[in-house]
Amino acid sequence: MLLLPVPTLVLVLLAVLIIDAALVRYMLVAPSTGIQLTARDDAVVVRSAPPQYQPQLAPGTRVSALGVDGQRLALEAGDLIEEPDLHADYPAYNRFLQRQQSLFEILVMPQFWFETATGERVVVTPGERRLAWLPLGFCLQLLVASVAVTTGVALWLFRRGDRAALHYMLSGLFLAVVIFPAAVYSSRELALPADVFRVLSVIDHLGLYLVMAAVIALLWTYPEPVAKAPIPTVMYVLMGLSWVLDSAQWFPSLDVSTRVIPLLMLLLGIIILVLHWRRSRGDTLYRQAIKWFLMLIVAGCGLFIMIVFFPPLIGYPPLVSQSFAFLAFLSIYLGLAIGVTRYRLFELDRWWFEVWYWLALGGLLFVLEVALVSWLSLSRINALALALVVIAWMYFPLRQRLFSRLLGHRSRTIEDFLPLIVREISGIARPEDTRCAYQQCLSSIYSPLSIREHQDNVPHPVILQNGLSLVCPQPTGQGAIELHCADQGRQLFSGADVNMVAALVDLFTQAHESRSERNRLIQQERERIKQDMHDTLGGRLLSIMRLQGEPRSAQLATSAWRELRDILTALEGAPVMLSQALDQWHRDTRRQMEGEGVELRWQVDDALREQALQLNGFQRLNLGQILREGLSNALRHSSPRLIEVYYGWRNDQLCFELCNDGVSLAPQQWTTGRGLHHIRQRAAKLGASVDWSMRDASRVGLSIAMPLRGDAG
């Protein structure tokens, strides 16, 4: 049979309303005097009474008995107990039911009397109970039961086939089986027929045992089974047998059947929760389900057990009335709405919450229309129009605040992050920087717990693991990025995030293509300039270098040719290994020292060669120029006999030192010329520090320290 979710849910709501109405009707037709009694210091006193019975039955008056002609029955404080399970043993329970029968036989008489502590008898005439006389606890219990049933059925309708969803629905149905009977006998004015009370109590106990089984089964199976053991089946069978034993009164006492067993089930639930917590290490979605759902179940059931069942076990009354204690179960069912919307529990999406929103909207419209017709005597059409206006002006703004603040949704639109996106795109200097800027942008927008790169290409953003991860295509078309756990694990990815990332990819793709085309045109222009320089200036320098009669001119031409070669290499922009550049500088330096009568000591630290560093054309050009300018200054402004060149690696920096002797003036006394100025200028371009210092009386050293990364190219 095909059950459409929304129509079926409407039918369930109607069925629940019919049950609620039937229970209300039963309470209203029961004989009633309007006199509210309460227990105080083991005595029965009047809490409130209609005006016709005052001042004899004024609030606080002690009532000792009630009866009719020829029959008197003394009242006991235990007659007003709202839950017969609070008795410690079965004999006391049975005696309570017998007294209920005796009291009810008097209450159904046309007239009977209350006897006060002073011996005065006040004759009362029972009638039908008024709606205003129904206790607040009765209405709250119907509310909790209705919410439990409809929420459980709604979840199962959208997740049929899911065992955990089935147990969740059963827990709601069985909780209603507990509450509906309890709402009747806990809200009685004084007494019910013994057979009715007994049936309601047995049904209540059936719901109690089965709801414990359903909760344990749910804890065991969601978000995934703790183990393969058939614990849910075992629990349903075990609790069914317990109900049979309790109905036959074969347990040692009511303490065992209605208090010890729930406490043991609470302990078992906590153990299962601990097992889930240990299994959830490293699985954020798993742990979110535990925090937002399983803990709500344990907390809600545990709170009820600890304030209602535990105190009588040690000789104290419940901490609060059972009628109000049932509100603890609302955390289980109303908490699901937040969990579904925020963390997609049971793999439901926001539409599940929307279904409830529209149902609530229809209910609110009906209630407002009835209220306006009743209170303001408006026509049906006018009342409907006014109700629609009230909803439009009040409910919708409240709904938006509920979605944005209570449910914690973070609205992400590309307009909100345009300044960030523009800043990242404008900071792209090279096409290869696009990936880094794109990743930084995603990290700033979503604050994921982790980011992982994939080699496989994906054409569109894809949500994985029920919203736990989002795979984003690279704007370069090669590979993808996986974001894991948005907002540091506080949010899951949604369809809106897919659209957001798709737009972001388009922007970065356009920026990448634009930057690539710009660089292609720049490289094309560089190639043209390089070719022109090589064909004109390079050719003439080679001709001068071959002159045999003018060695000085040939030497200058050779130096100029080396500088031209470095400039042309820089224009190419291709990276080279630092070790290759060092070898080339060593060869050029030895040639430059030939004929100068100067000893050259060249040293490269082994730690530097182990780094496998690269230099781009700009770095190679400026480092080479600094070396040549330093050598030229040493030869031009001193009379060196030894020049030492050292390259090393310290603190992630390339260290260069050039020392020479034959110096007569300290660096502080030097007059800055073009050579020193050029060295400082080139060092500044490289982001390097530069320093000259005396090493001894006649030796001066130039020190350069430049930050360099392994991906410097």
N, C-alpha and C positions, 0 to 999 in steps of 0.2 A: 504493500500500500504506500503510495506516494504522499508524504506529508510535507506540504509547502510550509516553510518556516513561519512567515508572517500570519497567514490565516490560522494555522494550528496554534500559534501563540495567542491569538485573539480568542480562540475557543477555550484555551486553558485559562486565560484571564476571566472569561465569563463563568467557567466552572468554579473557579476559586471564589468569585463574587457570589455565586449561588450558595456555596457552602457557608461563606461568611454570613450571608443574609439568613440562611436557615438557622444558624447558631444564634444569631441575634433574635430571630423570631422565637426560638425555644426559650431564651432567657426572658423575653418580654411576656410570654404567656404563663410563666411560672407564677404561683401565688406570691404576692409581695405586699409588705406593709409600708415600705419606704423607710423603715427604721434600720439604720446601719449600726451594727454592734462590732466591738473590737475587744481583744483580750488585753488585760493590763494587770500585772501582779497576780497572775493565776485567778483573775476574776473577769467577769463579763460586764462591760460598761457600754453605755450608749455613746456612739460617736456623733450621730445626727438623727433627727426625727422630724416628721412633718409637723406643722404648727398645731394640728388638732390633738396631738399627744403630749403637748407641753403645757405646763412646766413639769408634769409628773415624770416624763422621760426626757428631761433636758440633757444636753451633752454632758457626759461625765457621771450620769446616774448609774449606779451599780444594779444589774439585773441578776437575780438569783435563780429564777425558774420561769417556766411558761407552762400553760396547761389549759384544760377545758373542764367543764363541770364533771367532777368525779375522777379527774386525772391530773396529776401534777408531776412534772419532770424537771429536776434540778439541772441548771445549765453549768457546764464546765468550760474552762478556757480552751481545752482541747477540741471542743465542738467547732471552733472557728478556724482551726488549722486549715490552710489553703491546700496543702498537699499531704494526703494520707501516708505517702512513702516516708514522711519524717518520723513515723513511729519506728522504734528500734527492732520490733519483732512482729511476727504474724498475729499472735493473739491480740496484741494491742490494736493492730490494724483491723482485725475482724470485729473487735468490740466497738471501734470507731464507726464502722459501717452499721452495726446494729443500732447504735444511738442515732445515727443519721435517719434510719428508718423510723424510729420512734418520734423524733422531732418532726419529720415530714408529715407523719400522720396527724399531728396536731396542727401544723401550718396549713393543711388543706381544709380545715374546718371553716364554716362560715364566720365564726367568731372564736377567738381564744384570748387569753390574757397573759400579760407579762407581770411578774411579781418582782418588786424592787427589794433592795436589801432591808428596807424599813418595814416590809410586809405589805405594802400597798399594791393592789392589783389594778392594772390598767388594761381595759378591754380594747382590743384592736380588731379591725375588720380588714382582712386581706383583699387585694384586688390585683389587677394586672400591673406589671412592673412598667414604669415609665422609662423612656429612652435615656433621659437625663440621669436616671439612677444607676445605669450601668457603670461599673468601675472603669477607671482609666486603664488599669492593667488588662482588662478584657480586650479593649480596643488595641492595645499595644501587642498583645499576643496574636490577635488576628492579623495584624500588620506584618509581624515577623514571619508567621507561617505563610502568608500570601507571597511575600517577597522571596522566601526560600523556594517555594514551588515554582513560581514563574521564572525566576532566574535560572534554576536548575534545568527546567524544561527548555528554556530558550537556548542555553549553552548546548544541550544535547541535540536540539534541532539543527544547529549549525555545524555540529561536529559528530554526526552519527557515524558509528564505526569506531570511534575513539573510546577505548575502555575507561580511561580516566574521566571523560565527559559523562559516560554512563554512571559511574560511581558518584560523580558530583550531583547529577540529577537525582539519583536515589537518595543521597544524603538530604537534599531539599524536601523530597516527598516524605521521607521517614521523619524528618524534623516536624513537618506539618502534622503527621500522625501523633507525634508527641504533644504538640502545642494545642491542637483543636480540642481534644478532650480536657486537657488541663485548663484551657480558657473557660470551659463551662463550669467544672466543679470548683475551681479556685475563685470564681466570681459569683458563686451562689450567695443568696442573702443570708441563709442560715443552714439549710439542709436540702438534700436531694434523696430520692428513693434509693434504698440500699442496692437494689438490682441494677439501677441505672448507674449509680456511683461505681459499682463493681465492674460493669462492662467498660465504662470510660477509663477506669484505672488499668484494666487489663490491656486495652488498646494503647493507652499511654505507655505502658511498659513494653509493648511490642515495638512501638516506634523508637523507644529509648535504646533497646538492644540493637535494632537494625540500623539506626543512625550511627551508633558506635562502629558497627561493622562496615558501613559505607565510608565513614571517615577514614578508618584504618586502611581500607582498600584503596581509597583515593590517595592517601599519603604514600602508599606502597607503589602505586603505578604512575604517579605524576611527579616530574615531567617525563620520567622513564622508570620502568620497574627497577627496584633495588636489586632483585635477583629473579631467577626463573621459578622460584617456589610459588605454588598456588595459594599464597596467603589470602587474597580476597575471597576465594571460595571457602577456604577453611574458616575465615572469620564469619561469613554469613551463616554457615552451618553451625558453628559454635555458638553464635549469639541467638540463633533460632532455638537451639536446644536449651540455652539459658532461659529464654522466655517461657518455654514449656515447664521447666523446673520451677520458675518463679510463679507461674499461674497456678501450678499444683501446690505451691507453698512448700516445696521440698528443699529449699535452701535453708541453711541453719538459721538465718535471720534476714530481716530487711536490710540491715547494715551491709551484709554480704552482697545481696542481690542488686541493690540500688545505689550503693556508695562505694564499696570496695572494688567491684567490677569496673565502674567508670574511672576510678582512680588508676587501676591497672591499665586500662585502655589509654589513659592520658600518658602514663609512663611509656607504654609501647609506642605511642605516637611521637613522643620526644626522641626515643631511640631511633625510630625510622628517620626522623628529621636529621639527627646527627649523622646517620649513614648517608643520607642524601648530601649533606654538607661536605662530608669527606670525599664523596665521589665527584663533587662539582669543582674541585680544584683545577684551575686553568680553563674552566668553561664558564664564561661570563653569563651567557644566556641561561644556563642551568642554574647558576647561583641567583640570578634575578628572579627566576620562578620560585625559588625557595624563599627568598626574602619577601616577595610581594604576595605570595599565595599560600604556600605551605605554612609559613609562620603565622599568617592570619588565621588559618584553620586551627592550629595548635593553640594560639593565643585566645581565639574566641571560645573554643570548647573548654580549654583549660580554665579560663576566667569563670565560666558558668559552673564548672565542677567545683572549683575552689571556694566559691562564695555560696553555693547552694548545697552541695553534697558533702563537702569535707567538714564543715562545722558540726552538723549533727553527729558525725562519726565520733567526735571527741566531747559530745555532751552539750553543744551550744546550738542555738537556733541559727538559721541561715542569715548571712550578713545583710542581705536585702531580700525583698519579696521575690519569689520565683517569677511572678508575672513580669517584673521589670528586669530580672536577670536574663530573660530570654533575649533581651536587646543585644547581649554579647554576641549572639549568632549573626547579627546583621553585619558584623565586620567580615564574616566569611563571604557573604553574598554581595553586599554593596562594595566591598573591597575588590571584587572581581572586575567591576566596571573600570576602576582605575588601572588595575593590572592589565586588562585587555587593551585599553586605549594607550597606555604608556609603554608596555612591554610585550604586547601581543601574546598574552597567555593563551594557551590552547590554539595558537596560530590564528586567532581571530583578528580582524582588523577594525578600523574605526566604524565601519558600517554596522557592526554589531551594536555599538553604542547608539548609532543613529536610529536603529529600529526602536530601541527603548525610548529615545528622545521623542520620536513621533507618537508612540503610544501614550507617553506621559502628556504630550501636548494635547492629544485628543481627550484624555481624561480631565485635564485641567479646563479645557473648553467646556466640557459637560458640567463640571462642578460649578464653574463660574456662572453658566447660564441658569442652572437650577437655583443657585444662591440669589442671583439678581431677580429672578421671577418671584422667589419666596419673600425676599427682604424688601425689595423696592416696588413690588407689584407691577412690574413691567410686562409688556406683551412678549411672547416668545421671540418675535422678530427683533424687537428693540433690545431684548436681553442678549440675543445672539450677537447683534452688531456691537453692543457695548463690551461683551466678553472678548470679541476679536480685537477690539481696540486695546483693551487692557493687556492682552497677550502680546500684541505687536509692540507696545510701548514699554512693557516691563519684562516680559519673559525672555525675549530675544537678547537684550543686553545682558541679562543675568546668565543666559546660556553661553554667550561669548566669554564672559569672565570665568565661568566654570571651566570651559575648555582650556583657556589660556593659563589660569592660575592653579586650579585644583588638579587638573590632569597633567600639568607640567609640560605641555607641548611647546616646542621651540619652533617658531615659524621662520623658515629660511627662504628668502627670495633673493634673486641675483642683484636686485636693486640695492639691497641692504649692504652688499659687499662690493659695490662698484669701486669705491675708493681703493680698497685693498687690491682688487683685480687690476685696476689701472696702474697702481704702483708697482705690482709685480711684473706686469707686461712691459712697462716702460723701463724696468731695470734689466731687461734681457739685452745683453751686449752681443752674444753669439748665439747661433741656432742651438748649439748644444746646451745653452743655459736654460732653454725652454722647459726641459724636464724638471730641473731643479725649482724654477719659479712656479711651475704648475703644482708640484708636490707641496711646496710651501703654502700655496694658496689653499689647497685642499686641507692641509693640516690646520691652518688658521680658521677655516670655516667650520670644520667638523670636530676638531680636537680629539682625534681617535686615540685609542690606547696604543695601537701599533699601526705601522705602515709597511707593507711588503710589496716588492716589485715582482711582476710575473713576466716571463718571456713570451707567453702566448698572447696573441692579439685578440682583442674583443671589439666588435663593431659598435656596441652600445653599452652604457652602464648597466650592471646586473646586480641585483640584491641576492645574497646568499645567506644560508643558515637562518632563515626566518627573520631577516632584518639585522642579523648580527654583523654582517660584513657587506661592503659595497665595493664591487670591482669597477674601476674607472679606466677607460681606454686612454692611452697616451696621446697627446695632441700630435706627436711626431709620427703616429701610425705604427710604432714598433713597441710592443709590450703593453703592459697594463699595471695599474697600481691598485692594491687591495687595502681598503680602510677597514679596520677592525674595531668595533664598539665606539659609536659616536658619543661625543660629550663625556669622554673618559668612562664609558660604560653605563651612563645614565639614560641613554636614548638608543632606540633602534632606528635603522634607516627605513625610509618610506618611499612611496612612489613619487612624492614631491622632490625628494633628494635625487631621484633618477633624472627628473626633468632639469633640476638645478645643475647637476654635473654635465648633462648633455649640452646645456647652453655654455657652460664653462669650457668644455672641450672645444666647442666651435670657436669661441673667442681666442683661445690659446693656439688653435690650429691656424687661424687666420694670421695671428701674430708670428707664428713660426714660419709660415710660408712667406709672409712679407719680409721677415728678417733674412730668410734664406735667399730670396730673390735680391735683396739689397746687397748682401754679402757677395752673391755671385757677380753682380755688376761691379762692386768694388774690386773683387779679385780680377775681373776681366780688365779693369783699368790699370791695376797694378802690373798685370802681365804686359800690357802695352808699354807702360813706362819702363819696366824692366828690360824689355826687348830693345827699346830705343836707347837706353843707357848702355846696355851691353854692346849694341852694334856700333855706337858712335864713340862714347868716352872710353869704353873698354878696349876697343880696337886701337885707339891712339896710345893708351897706356902700355899696351903690349908692344907696340912699335918702339916706344921709348925704352922699355926694359931690355930690348935686344940690341941697343946701341953699345958697341964695344969701346968707343973712345971716351965716353962720359959715364964712368961708373957711378959718380955721385947722383947724376940724373936718373940713372937706371935704378939705383937704390930707392930714391924718392918715389919713382914710378911704381916700384914693387910694393912699397908701403901704401901708396894710393890705391893700387889694384886690390890689396887685401881689404881695405876699408870699403871699396866699391863692392867687393864680393859679399861682405857682411851686410851691406845695405840691400843688395839684391836678394840675399837670403831672408832678410827681415820682411821684404816685400812679399815673398812667397808665403810667409806665415806658417809654414809647416814646422812642427816641433821636431827637435833633435834630442838625442840622449846627451845628458851633461857630460858623460865620459868621452863621447865623440868630440864635443866642443873643447874639452880640456886637452885632448890629444892634438887637436888642430892648433889651439893657442900655444901649446908647447913647441910645436914645430915652427910656427911663425916667430915665436920669441927667440928661439935658437938662431934662426936666420937673421933676425934683427940684431942679435948680439955678435954675429960674425964680423970680424974686422974691427971690433971696438976694444978688444983686449980686456974684456970684463968676463969674470967667471959667473956662470949662471947655475944656481941650485934650485931645481924645480921639485916640489913635494906635494903629493895629493894623499890625503888621509884615507886609509882603507874604509873607515866608517862612511865616508862620502860615497865611495864607489858602490857600497852595498845598498844604498838607497834607491838606485835605478831611477834617478830623477830625470825629468825632461825640461828643456828650455824652449820657449816659443821664440819666434824670430826677433821680437822686440827685446826680450831679455838677453838673447845671445848677442845682439848688436851692441847693447849698452855695456854689458860686462866686458866684451872684447875691447870696446873703445876705452873703458876705464883702465884695463890692463895696458893697452898701448900708450895711453896718455901718461900713466904712472911711470912706465919705462922711459918715455921720452923726457919727462921732467927730471928723472934720475940722471940720465945721460947729459942733459943740457945744463942743469944747474949745480952739478957736483962732479967730482972726479972719482967715480966708484971703481973699486977693484972687484967687488963681490955684490951680486944682486940675488936676493933670495925671494922666491915666489912660493906661497903656501895656500892650498885650498883644503878646507876642512868642513866638518858638520857638527854643530853644537846647538842644542836647544831648538831643533827644527829650523835652523838657519844655515844658509851657505856663508861660510866665513872665508874671506880672501885677505891675504896679507902680502905686502911687497916691501922688502927692506933693502936698503943700500947704504954703503959707507961713503966716506969722502965728503961728509956734510960739515960745514963750518958754522951755520946759523940754525938755531932752534926754530921750529914751525911758528912760534909766536912772533918771530922777527921777520917772517917772510912777507913779501909784498904779493898780494893776490893778483895773479895774472890770468890769462885765458885758460891755461892748463888746469890750474886749481879750480877755476870757476866751472869748467866743463865737467870735471870729475864730480863736483858737488851736484851739479845740475842733473847729470845722468843717474847718480845715486838716488836723488830725490824721486826721479821718475820710476825707479825700481822699488821705492819704499824702503830703501836701505839706509843704514847709518854709516857715516864716514868719519874717520879720525886720523890725524897725524900726530905722532909722538916720537920723542927721542928714545932709542933703545940703549944707547951708551953715549960716550962723548962724541963719537963721529958717525953714529948710525941712526937713521931715521926710518920709521915704519908707517906705511899707509894701511889702515884696517877698514875693511868693508864687511858688514853683516846684513844679509838680505833674507827675509822670510821666503821660503820656497816649499811648495807642496809636491807630493808625488804626481799630481795631475796638473802640474803647472803648464803643460802644453795645451 
